Amino acid sequence: MCWIDADPSAFRIHVGEVYLYGGKELLKVSRVVIHPDFVHAGLGSDVALLQLADSVQSFPNVKPVKLSSESLEITKKDVCWVTGWGAVTMYRSLPPPYRLQQVQVKVVDNALCEELYHNATKHRDRGQRLILQDMLCAGSHGQDACYWPLVCNVTGSWTLVGVVSWGYGCALRDIPGVYARVQSFLPWITQQMQRFS
């Protein structure tokens, strides 16, 4: 689906369930706000906000995560996880019974990630920067996120640090996934929350 043409009625949010088809009602989305600089995932600004029609506070098994602060530094020492119902490998969708998946991943320094991607693409993009400042890389040893969010346990709190953006394949060895770096978009996120609250 193209984010530029995102229609709120095309989305439903699954909340508080371990199984994708757990029988609970899906929440409706009332608004989709796309970052104004978004053109293509590889060009950065690959982030959008969904405003729910109803609150999720009353749902069991739902706990909030904090938004990353602008000063937060995530390193490979931080414990980070991706969870979701997306693909489990590059060529394999999540099989029945569609149980929520999770995998621990390590954050990869942007400079190393840049090098890994240039190696993976056989340097055909030589001279072109692939991993931009508003991106974050995570994953290793064949563990990666195929369309899941990235949260890290920083000083005892779960913090949303990334949203899956793009990558070379999915869960390939030594090719980390590329995420939109949430802290790069905090001013925009705050502005949109104030605008639509």
N, C-alpha and C positions, 0 to 999 in steps of 0.2 A: 504494500500500500504506500502510496506517495504521501509523505507528511504534508506537502504543500496543499493537497486537496483533502486533508483530513476532515471528516465530518463526524461530530460527536456521536451521532446515532450509530456509527459503524463500530463503536467500541463498547465493550462491557468489561467490568472489573470483577475479578474473582478474589474474594477476601476471606481470610481465616480458615482455609481448607488445606488439607494435605493432599487430597485427590482432586485432580482437575475437574472431574465431573462428579462432585460430591453431592449434588442435589440441592445445594443452596442457591438462593436467588443471586443473580449477577447484578452488580450495581451499574447504573447508567452514568454516562459521562455527559455533563452539560456544556462543557467548553474545552476546546483544544487550542492551546496557545503555542505557536511555533516560533522559535527564535528567528528574528527578522534577518539575520545574516546566513541562515541555513540555505545551502544550494545543493550540496552533496556531502555524504558522510566524510569522505576523504578530504574535504575542504574545511572541516571544523564546524563549530557552532551546531553540532548535531544533537540538539536537545529540544524537547517540547514539554509542556505541562498539561496535565489533564485535570480539569476541575470536576469533582464528583457531584452528582445531583443530590446525594444524601451523605450524611456523616458515617464514618466507619467506627466511631468510638464505642458503639454498643455491640460490636461483633466480638465473639470470643476468639482467642488465639491471635489477636491483633495487637502488636506492640509497635509504637513509633520508633523510627530511627532518627537521629539528629542529622541536620544538614551539615556538611563540612564547613568549617570556618575558613576564612580567607588566609589565616596564618597557619593552618594545619599542614604539617609535613608528613606524608605517608611514605614509609620506607619498606624495604623487604623484610624488616623485622616485625612489622605489624601483622596481626592475624586477620586475614581478609577472606571473605566467603562470597560466593555467588550462589543464588538459589533461584529456581524457577522450573517451568514445565517445557522449556524449549528443547531443541535437538540435543541428543546425548553424545553424538559424534558427528563428524562431517556429513556422513551419508545415512544417518539413522535417526529417525524421529523417536521421541519418547514412546516406549511401548505401553500397552495396557498393563496394569490398571491406572496408568497416568499419575503416579505418585510424585509429589514434589521432590525435586533433586537438589542436592547441594554438593559443593566441592570447595575445598580450601585452595586458595591460589596465592602466589607471591606477586607483589608489585615489582615491576621491572623498570629500572631507570630509563627515562626517555631516550638518552643517548644510546644505551645498549639496544633498546627496542628499535631505534632508527637503523642501527647497524644490522640487526637480525632481519628486518624487513628488506633492506637493500640486498642482503645476501639471498633471501628467499625469492626475490624477484629477479635474481641474476643481474642486479645493477642496471636494469633497463631504465630505471628512473634516476640515474646518476645525476647529481647536481640538484635534484628536486627534494625538498624536505617533505617527508611522509608523515612523521609524528610531530604534530603541531603543539604549541604550548597549552592549548585547551584540551589536550588529550592525555590519557593516562594508560599505561600498559600493565596487564597482569595475566599470569598464567605461565605454566611451565610443565615439562615432562608429560605432555599430552593431556594436561588438565587445563580447561579453559571454559569460558562461558559462551555458549551459543545462544545469544539473545537473552541474557539475564542481567540484573543489577548487581553492583559490587558494593558490599558493606565491609567495613573494617572495625575491629574492636580496638579503639584508641582510648587509652586511660580509663578503661572500664565501661565505656559507652559505645554502642553500635552507631556508626556514622556512615551515611550514604556518601561515598566518594566518587562513584562512577556509574555511568549508564552505558551499556553495550552500544558501540557505534559501528565498528567495522573490523575487518581482519582478513588475513590471508588464510582462507580455509576456515576450519573450526576445530579447535582442540588438537592442533597439530603440534608435534614435539618441537620445542624451541621456537615456536612462533606464538608469542603472547597475543591475547585479544586486545583490541584497542577500545577504550571507553571515552566518553565525553567526561572531562574532569569537572565534577560538580562545582568545586570551589571557584572555578573560572567564571561561572555563571551566576554566582550569588547575588550581585547587584541586580541583574535582570530578573532573577527568580523573586527577590524581595519586592521589586517594582511591580511585577505582575500580581503577586499576592495582595499587595496594598490596593492595586487597581481594581481587582475583582472580589475583594472581601466585603 
